[in-house]
Amino acid sequence: MKKTIFLWLALLPCMAWAQFDQYFTESSLRVDYCLTGNSTVTSFSLKELIHEPYWSGSKTNLIDTLEFGNYIVKVFEAGTDKLLFSKGYQNLYGEWQTTDEAKQVTKTFEESVIVPFPKAKIDIALFRKTWEGELVEGMRLTVNPDDYFIRNYDNLNLPVYAAWIGNRDITKAVDIVILPEGYTQAEMGKFIKDCDFFVESLFGYAPYDRYRESFNVRGVMVPSEESGCTMPGDKIYKNTAMRFSFWTFDSERYCMSTDNRDIRDLAGQVPYDQIYILVNTEKYGGGGIYNFYCSSASSNNKSSDVIIHEFGHGFAGLADEYYYAGASEHMYNIALEPWEPNITSLVDFSNKWGDMIREGTPVPTPREKKYISTIGVYEGGGYEPEGMYSPYMDCLMNTFKGHEFCPVCQRAIERMILYYSK
């Protein structure tokens, strides 16, 4: 009986690989779409379909079992309910909906999802979770791979710098593309050095240091007309490749862009699972959104910690563990369990880090010195001072004092690396 079970488990990856080859090609379909709304309403609309040359995602983990993110894309065999592929993600629009501006105006944000390019017709459905936690379908379309309105990607013939190649099989690696923001043609040498700094930073932190061979890092060398980054609060405006700006959502250190098409067109020049934008500035800041993109200043004295902190958001879906006393705006509905693996509202803690808590540790755990290196359940996290809990007194997802991830975050990162590479 044990032998039969072992053989069945051994066959599972082969079966998944066979399913990929049955339904998909080695390339990708990019769905560009728009989200329009305000703090209370949201609508989806299709913008464009693009055929990109690489599929670098897993060929075995086609169905997203992690269920991270408030948005999800699902691919079905056309006209049936047979699920072929799914992936959760976040976006800038979802964050904007929590701002005061969203209570006053309606805006449109361009977004993208990437799925394997199909061999035959498929149905693609986009879903989002409401504040109450309900998963609602926002858009559904049938895609014929022979449709001549699917645009082929633009080969921009840009130089590519292979900063680190750990596994040449892109379907068994975490492929990171680094894009330069605010580097002029004369500063491409600096960008190469900053790519090397990114690699050095990445593998300087656990658990990434144990998985060097599971990563590929490539830099696409696209110059900007001007050096630096837009800073509206200082009345500085720059003509740059992807139009990144500090003061996103009126937060000085938040550096993001709504220029989705240029970001995706540049990223698609190489195989990628994760997009990282290095911003050519000394100003402290950056941002990271799960399965969307990350950004950080390249030349700040805290850039190494910022790079890794933001990648924790974008790659592993980690939440910020800091919080604000007396916060009036809420990013989370604390009546629900958050999807991020490193915070909990205790509504459904069973699938979080309960198995890592030492016997005798009180839950919730008081923020007292004797628990300084203890995995627990500490009130405060996800910007919420009350009703939300984090697993450690401090961590890279809270402050940079310790320069390391807590054991719970390390486990979450490790699981994500294996999700892509095994």
LINVEN-V941323 format. One record per helix or strand. SS is the DSSP state (@ for helix, = for strand). FROM is the first residue (numbers start at 1). TO is the last residue. If there is no record, write none. Layout:
BEGIN
ss:SS from:FROM to:TO
ss:SS from:FROM to:TO
END
This chain:
BEGIN
ss:@ from:2 to:23
ss:= from:24 to:37
ss:= from:42 to:52
ss:= from:71 to:77
ss:= from:83 to:89
ss:@ from:92 to:96
ss:@ from:101 to:103
ss:= from:107 to:118
ss:= from:122 to:129
ss:= from:135 to:143
ss:= from:151 to:152
ss:= from:160 to:165
ss:@ from:170 to:172
ss:= from:174 to:181
ss:@ from:185 to:202
ss:@ from:208 to:210
ss:@ from:212 to:214
ss:= from:215 to:220
ss:= from:230 to:231
ss:@ from:232 to:234
ss:= from:236 to:236
ss:= from:245 to:246
ss:@ from:248 to:250
ss:= from:254 to:254
ss:= from:256 to:256
ss:@ from:260 to:267
ss:= from:274 to:279
ss:= from:286 to:289
ss:= from:293 to:297
ss:@ from:303 to:316
ss:= from:323 to:324
ss:= from:343 to:344
ss:@ from:349 to:351
ss:@ from:354 to:356
ss:@ from:369 to:371
ss:= from:378 to:381
ss:= from:383 to:390
ss:@ from:407 to:421
END
